[in-house]
Amino acid sequence: MKVQILGTGCAKCKKLFENATAAIKQSGIQCEIEKIEKIEDITDMGVMMTPALAIDGEIKTAGKVMDVEGIIQILKSQN
């Protein structure tokens, strides 16, 4: 499974990356995590508001910072 954090590097984007990293560790689910920071790549995925969280290329949230528990729930639903 690939978790992607889409954002240009703002504080909210960094926080979402931290939360996603913590969620992966806490859940024990085997994942690869990737940052996507180029605006062209972000808009190509259909995202207009950052930060955004995608799993295997599918956007799960956009425009908000998910907390660790929320991300764990998304991970478990995809596993």
Backbone hydrogen bonds in HBPLUS format (Angstrom, degrees):
<---DONOR---> <-ACCEPTOR-->    atom                        ^
c    i                          cat <-CA-CA->   ^        H-A-AA   ^      H-
h    n   atom  resd res      DA  || num        DHA   H-A  angle D-A-AA Bond
n    s   type  num  typ     dist DA aas  dist angle  dist       angle   num
A0032-GLU N   A0001-MET O   2.89 MM  31  6.33 154.4  1.96 154.7 163.2     1
A0056-ASP N   A0002-LYS O   2.75 MM  54  5.00 166.6  1.77 154.1 158.0     2
A0003-VAL N   A0032-GLU O   2.71 MM  29  6.03 168.7  1.72 172.8 173.3     3
A0034-GLU N   A0003-VAL O   2.82 MM  31  6.23 148.3  1.92 158.1 168.2     4
A0004-GLN N   A0054-ALA O   2.77 MM  50  4.96 171.9  1.77 150.7 151.5     5
A0054-ALA N   A0004-GLN O   2.86 MM  50  4.96 162.8  1.89 149.5 153.1     6
A0005-ILE N   A0034-GLU O   2.82 MM  29  6.23 162.0  1.85 163.9 170.2     7
A0036-ILE N   A0005-ILE O   2.77 MM  31  5.99 162.4  1.81 162.8 160.0     8
A0006-LEU N   A0052-ALA O   2.89 MM  46  4.96 168.3  1.91 142.0 145.9     9
A0052-ALA N   A0006-LEU O   2.95 MM  46  4.96 146.8  2.06 140.6 147.9    10
A0007-GLY N   A0036-ILE O   2.98 MM  29  6.32 163.6  2.01 161.9 165.8    11
A0014-LYS N   A0010-CYS O   2.99 MM   4  6.31 158.7  2.04 155.6 161.6    12
A0015-LYS N   A0011-ALA O   2.97 MM   4  6.19 153.2  2.04 145.8 153.2    13
A0016-LEU N   A0012-LYS O   2.97 MM   4  6.20 155.2  2.04 145.6 151.7    14
A0017-PHE N   A0013-CYS O   3.05 MM   4  6.31 154.5  2.12 145.1 151.9    15
A0018-GLU N   A0014-LYS O   2.97 MM   4  6.27 157.4  2.02 147.3 153.3    16
A0019-ASN N   A0015-LYS O   2.86 MM   4  6.11 163.7  1.89 153.0 157.3    17
A0020-ALA N   A0016-LEU O   2.85 MM   4  6.01 156.8  1.91 148.1 154.6    18
A0021-THR N   A0017-PHE O   2.94 MM   4  6.12 158.8  1.98 149.0 154.8    19
A0022-ALA N   A0018-GLU O   2.98 MM   4  6.22 161.4  2.02 150.8 155.7    20
A0023-ALA N   A0019-ASN O   2.87 MM   4  6.05 154.7  1.93 145.8 153.3    21
A0024-ILE N   A0020-ALA O   2.95 MM   4  6.15 155.8  2.01 149.3 154.9    22
A0025-LYS N   A0021-THR O   3.11 MM   4  6.37 164.2  2.14 148.8 152.7    23
A0026-GLN N   A0022-ALA O   2.87 MM   4  6.05 167.8  1.88 154.8 158.4    24
A0027-SER N   A0023-ALA O   2.89 MM   4  5.88 153.9  1.96 145.2 152.1    25
A0028-GLY N   A0024-ILE O   3.14 MM   4  6.14 142.2  2.29 142.4 150.8    26
A0041-ASP N   A0038-LYS O   3.04 MM   3  5.35 119.0  2.43 104.5 118.6    27
A0042-ILE N   A0038-LYS O   3.01 MM   4  6.34 154.9  2.07 153.1 161.1    28
A0043-THR N   A0039-ILE O   2.94 MM   4  6.13 168.6  1.95 152.3 154.6    29
A0044-ASP N   A0040-GLU O   2.93 MM   4  6.02 145.6  2.05 139.1 149.4    30
A0045-MET N   A0042-ILE O   3.14 MM   3  5.37 139.0  2.31 100.2 111.3    31
A0047-VAL N   A0042-ILE O   3.33 MM   5  5.78 160.1  2.37 148.0 143.4    32
A0046-GLY N   A0043-THR O   2.89 MM   3  4.96 158.5  1.93 106.3 112.4    33
A0063-GLY N   A0051-PRO O   2.77 MM  12  5.28 135.5  1.97 140.7 155.3    34
A0053-LEU N   A0061-THR O   2.93 MM   8  5.27 154.4  2.00 138.5 144.4    35
A0060-LYS N   A0053-LEU O   2.71 MM   7  5.60 173.5  1.71 160.0 161.7    36
A0061-THR N   A0053-LEU O   3.31 MM   8  5.27 157.2  2.37 138.2 141.9    37
A0055-ILE N   A0058-GLU O   2.94 MM   3  5.27 155.5  2.00 142.3 142.2    38
A0058-GLU N   A0055-ILE O   2.98 MM   3  5.27 167.4  1.99 116.2 119.7    39
A0071-ILE N   A0067-ASP O   3.08 MM   4  6.39 155.6  2.15 154.6 161.6    40
A0072-ILE N   A0068-VAL O   2.93 MM   4  6.22 155.6  1.99 152.5 159.7    41
A0073-GLN N   A0069-GLU O   3.03 MM   4  6.33 156.1  2.09 148.4 154.0    42
A0074-ILE N   A0070-GLY O   3.13 MM   4  6.44 154.1  2.20 142.3 148.9    43
A0075-LEU N   A0071-ILE O   2.87 MM   4  6.16 164.0  1.90 154.8 159.1    44
A0076-LYS N   A0072-ILE O   2.90 MM   4  6.12 164.5  1.93 155.1 158.7    45
A0077-SER N   A0073-GLN O   3.02 MM   4  6.18 148.4  2.13 143.0 151.3    46
A0078-GLN N   A0074-ILE O   3.17 MM   4  6.41 130.0  2.43 142.1 154.6    47
A0078-GLN N   A0075-LEU O   3.10 MM   3  5.23 138.7  2.28  99.4 111.1    48
A0079-ASN N   A0075-LEU O   3.11 MM   4  6.25 124.6  2.43 142.0 156.7    49
